Amino acid sequence: MSRSIGRVTEAQVRREMIRLDGKQSRKRFRIGALILLAAALVAGTLASKFLFALADIRTRGMSATLLSGDVVLCERMDSPVRTSELGRGSLALIKYQDSGMQRETVRRVIAVAGDEVQVEEDGHVVVNGEPLEEPYAEYRSMTDWSGDEDNPGGALENPFASPDEVVVPDETETVDERVNDMTYPLTVSEGQLFVMCDDRENAMDSRSSRFGLVNEANVLGLARAIIWPVHRAGILADG
């Protein structure tokens, strides 16, 4: 007995070709998406390692410019394509030692090597005999540093960061532990910086011998933009 074989129509062939083509398209899309994801991860790793750092602001010391909760994009000082220069008015991400722990914080550079600095009791600054114009600064009485707690802030923990870049925050420091005890006029030594917070009452900076002058080598980056929260996102200008 012979078995009849049904004839394949042209329409059936077209449908099968469309099905196979759709299957191949979905496969190509999945492969492409994986490649893009891998490229984004590699780019993020390279950018974090060589171009940018993040700073999570945890202090009110820079409140005229940066608020607690802001996440700031900083251009790394060791970036091979750095476009910003460190100088007076720069918003510097710096590392320093306190109570045996490495911390990071953002402070404004007020004076550089060779500058003579005089800080008045109310927080106003004179550099090389000239009063500074500081529209970003908040001045209050410096005679009574008491009240609010101050967390020096630091870099946001970064999944691509090496262990020595991770910050250990300290929420126990109080203003009573800070002393405005530097002797003026003060001449900034070679390779050092005199830095201050924008809120002249509310944080520790180079006015305290505990914090002191900052070595230029301890500047990790320069704050360039607020990236979070969204409603505060924008470019940061030097003073």
Backbone torsions as a table, in degrees:
resi	resn	phi	psi	omega
1	MET	NA	129.4	179.8
2	SER	-86.3	144.2	178.0
3	ARG	-102.9	129.9	-179.8
4	SER	-83.4	139.1	178.8
5	ILE	-106.8	124.1	-179.0
6	GLY	-67.0	144.8	-179.7
7	ARG	-81.0	132.8	177.0
8	VAL	-80.8	124.5	-177.8
9	THR	-85.2	164.1	178.4
10	GLU	-64.5	-36.5	179.7
11	ALA	-64.1	-39.9	178.3
12	GLN	-63.7	-40.8	178.4
13	VAL	-62.0	-43.0	-179.6
14	ARG	-63.9	-42.7	179.6
15	ARG	-61.8	-41.5	179.6
16	GLU	-65.5	-39.3	179.1
17	MET	-65.9	-39.3	178.2
18	ILE	-65.3	-40.7	180.0
19	ARG	-62.9	-47.1	-179.7
20	LEU	-64.7	-38.9	179.6
21	ASP	-65.4	-40.3	177.4
22	GLY	-63.7	-39.3	178.6
23	LYS	-63.5	-42.8	178.6
24	GLN	-66.2	-36.3	179.9
25	SER	-65.0	-43.4	178.5
26	ARG	-63.0	-38.7	178.6
27	LYS	-65.1	-44.0	178.9
28	ARG	-63.7	-37.3	179.3
29	PHE	-63.6	-44.6	-179.7
30	ARG	-63.3	-41.9	179.1
31	ILE	-64.5	-42.6	179.6
32	GLY	-63.1	-41.1	179.5
33	ALA	-63.9	-40.7	178.1
34	LEU	-64.2	-39.7	179.0
35	ILE	-64.8	-43.1	179.2
36	LEU	-64.0	-40.9	178.7
37	LEU	-63.1	-44.7	179.0
38	ALA	-63.0	-40.7	179.2
39	ALA	-64.7	-39.4	179.1
40	ALA	-64.5	-41.0	178.5
41	LEU	-64.1	-43.0	178.8
42	VAL	-64.2	-44.1	179.5
43	ALA	-62.6	-41.3	178.5
44	GLY	-63.7	-40.4	178.5
45	THR	-63.1	-46.9	-179.1
46	LEU	-65.2	-42.4	-180.0
47	ALA	-63.4	-42.4	180.0
48	SER	-65.9	-36.9	-175.0
49	LYS	-79.7	-33.9	-170.0
50	PHE	-121.2	-19.1	-171.7
51	LEU	-116.0	-48.6	-170.8
52	PHE	-131.3	158.4	170.3
53	ALA	-134.2	157.6	177.8
54	LEU	-110.1	141.4	175.5
55	ALA	-122.3	125.4	177.8
56	ASP	-98.9	109.2	-173.9
57	ILE	-75.2	122.5	-177.5
58	ARG	-124.1	22.5	-177.3
59	THR	-139.2	156.8	175.2
60	ARG	-95.0	7.4	-176.2
61	GLY	-65.8	-24.3	179.1
62	MET	-111.0	29.4	-167.4
63	SER	-63.1	-19.6	176.0
64	ALA	-71.1	-19.7	-177.7
65	THR	-123.2	-46.3	-177.1
66	LEU	-122.6	135.3	-179.3
67	LEU	-104.6	153.6	174.6
68	SER	-58.6	128.1	-176.5
69	GLY	105.0	-15.7	176.2
70	ASP	-68.8	142.5	170.5
71	VAL	-110.7	124.5	-171.0
72	VAL	-114.4	134.0	175.0
73	LEU	-87.0	124.2	-178.0
74	CYS	-116.2	136.2	174.9
75	GLU	-80.8	121.3	-176.3
76	ARG	-66.4	141.0	179.7
77	MET	-66.7	-27.9	-179.2
78	ASP	-93.8	13.3	178.2
79	SER	-66.1	134.7	179.6
80	PRO	-70.6	-11.8	-179.1
81	VAL	-124.2	30.7	-178.5
82	ARG	-62.3	133.8	-178.3
83	THR	-108.5	-13.5	-176.0
84	SER	-101.6	147.9	178.7
85	GLU	-109.1	143.6	177.2
86	LEU	-79.8	126.0	-179.5
87	GLY	-169.1	-171.6	179.0
88	ARG	-58.0	133.1	180.0
89	GLY	91.3	-11.9	-179.0
90	SER	-65.3	143.4	171.8
91	LEU	-92.8	103.5	-170.3
92	ALA	-103.3	132.4	170.4
93	LEU	-87.6	113.4	-173.9
94	ILE	-121.9	154.2	173.5
95	LYS	-110.4	147.9	178.5
96	TYR	-155.3	162.3	180.0
97	GLN	-99.5	135.1	176.8
98	ASP	-146.9	122.8	-179.4
99	SER	53.9	37.4	176.3
100	GLY	80.5	3.5	-179.8
101	MET	-115.4	145.4	174.0
102	GLN	-84.3	129.4	177.5
103	ARG	-125.9	165.6	175.6
104	GLU	-133.7	145.2	-179.9
105	THR	-155.9	163.9	176.8
106	VAL	-105.0	128.2	175.9
107	ARG	-137.2	157.4	179.8
108	ARG	-92.9	133.3	177.8
109	VAL	-75.2	122.1	-178.8
110	ILE	-100.8	-38.0	-177.5
111	ALA	-147.1	150.6	-178.9
112	VAL	-118.0	-179.0	-175.4
113	ALA	-52.7	131.9	178.5
114	GLY	93.2	-15.4	179.7
115	ASP	-76.0	144.6	172.7
116	GLU	-102.0	126.7	-172.8
117	VAL	-115.4	138.6	172.0
118	GLN	-133.4	123.2	178.4
119	VAL	-111.7	122.4	-180.0
120	GLU	-76.2	167.0	-178.4
121	GLU	-62.2	-29.7	-178.9
122	ASP	-86.9	3.0	177.3
123	GLY	97.1	-7.6	175.8
124	HIS	-67.5	148.5	-172.4
125	VAL	-121.4	140.1	172.5
126	VAL	-120.0	124.8	179.3
127	VAL	-120.2	124.0	-179.0
128	ASN	53.3	38.7	175.9
129	GLY	83.4	-1.5	-177.6
130	GLU	-115.2	125.3	175.7
131	PRO	-61.5	136.2	179.2
132	LEU	-78.5	139.1	169.8
133	GLU	-87.9	113.2	-174.9
134	GLU	-129.7	81.3	-179.9
135	PRO	-64.9	-17.5	-178.5
136	TYR	-84.4	-13.4	-170.9
137	ALA	-87.3	148.5	173.5
138	GLU	-114.8	122.5	-176.3
139	TYR	-107.6	131.2	170.6
140	ARG	-142.0	178.7	-177.5
141	SER	-62.0	130.9	178.1
142	MET	-97.4	3.4	-175.5
143	THR	-80.2	-19.1	-177.7
144	ASP	-132.3	89.8	178.1
145	TRP	-88.1	79.5	-179.8
146	SER	-143.5	157.6	177.6
147	GLY	120.5	-106.5	-170.8
148	ASP	-65.6	145.9	170.4
149	GLU	-74.8	154.8	179.1
150	ASP	-134.6	117.7	172.7
151	ASN	-94.5	123.9	-174.5
152	PRO	-61.5	-11.5	177.3
153	GLY	84.4	-175.1	178.8
154	GLY	170.1	-174.4	-178.2
155	ALA	-80.4	140.5	175.8
156	LEU	-64.0	134.1	179.5
157	GLU	-61.6	126.0	-171.6
158	ASN	-111.8	128.8	-178.0
159	PRO	-63.0	-17.1	179.8
160	PHE	-99.7	0.0	-174.6
161	ALA	-78.7	150.8	173.1
162	SER	-78.5	159.5	-175.1
163	PRO	-54.8	-34.2	-177.3
164	ASP	-76.6	-3.2	177.1
165	GLU	-97.5	-6.1	-177.7
166	VAL	-82.3	134.0	-175.2
167	VAL	-95.0	138.5	173.7
168	VAL	-103.6	105.4	-178.5
169	PRO	-70.7	155.2	178.0
170	ASP	-130.7	116.3	-176.2
171	GLU	-102.1	13.6	-175.6
172	THR	-102.8	-10.9	-175.8
173	GLU	-70.3	136.1	176.6
174	THR	-118.2	164.2	-177.5
175	VAL	-62.6	-27.4	-178.9
176	ASP	-62.6	-21.1	-179.3
177	GLU	-82.8	-6.4	179.5
178	ARG	-97.8	146.4	179.9
179	VAL	-133.2	129.6	176.3
180	ASN	-88.6	77.5	-166.6
181	ASP	-119.1	12.8	178.6
182	MET	-72.3	150.0	179.9
183	THR	-96.6	130.7	-178.0
184	TYR	-117.7	154.8	-2.5
185	PRO	-69.1	150.6	-175.6
186	LEU	-121.3	130.2	176.7
187	THR	-101.3	125.5	-177.3
188	VAL	-73.7	127.6	-177.9
189	SER	-75.0	162.8	178.1
190	GLU	-59.6	135.9	178.2
191	GLY	78.5	9.8	-179.4
192	GLN	-124.4	166.6	-179.2
193	LEU	-135.0	145.5	171.4
194	PHE	-103.1	119.2	-175.2
195	VAL	-120.4	152.8	178.3
196	MET	-142.3	159.4	172.3
197	CYS	-83.8	155.8	178.5
198	ASP	-71.7	-35.8	173.2
199	ASP	-85.1	102.8	-169.1
200	ARG	-69.3	-8.9	179.1
201	GLU	-103.1	-23.3	-157.2
202	ASN	-105.8	13.1	179.2
203	ALA	-160.4	164.4	-179.1
204	MET	-88.4	139.5	179.6
205	ASP	-154.0	-157.0	-173.4
206	SER	-67.9	-6.0	174.2
207	ARG	-72.0	-16.5	-179.0
208	SER	-104.7	134.3	177.9
209	SER	-66.3	-22.6	177.0
210	ARG	-65.8	-34.2	178.1
211	PHE	-93.4	-54.4	173.2
212	GLY	72.1	-172.8	175.6
213	LEU	-69.4	151.5	-176.1
214	VAL	-105.4	129.1	173.8
215	ASN	-69.5	135.2	179.3
216	GLU	-56.4	-31.3	179.8
217	ALA	-65.7	-17.5	179.9
218	ASN	-93.5	6.4	173.4
219	VAL	-85.5	116.8	-176.6
220	LEU	-87.2	-30.4	-176.9
221	GLY	-172.7	177.9	179.7
222	LEU	-121.1	125.9	-178.5
223	ALA	-67.8	126.3	-175.8
224	ARG	-117.2	-26.4	-176.7
225	ALA	-161.3	148.2	169.3
226	ILE	-89.0	126.2	-179.5
227	ILE	-111.3	-9.3	178.9
228	TRP	-156.6	141.2	-1.7
229	PRO	-70.3	163.0	-172.7
230	VAL	-58.3	-39.8	-175.6
231	HIS	-70.9	-10.9	176.6
232	ARG	-109.3	3.1	-176.8
233	ALA	-61.3	138.0	178.5
234	GLY	169.1	168.0	-179.3
235	ILE	-76.3	141.4	177.1
236	LEU	-100.9	131.6	178.8
237	ALA	-101.7	145.6	174.3
238	ASP	-68.5	155.4	-179.1
239	GLY	-74.1	NA	NA
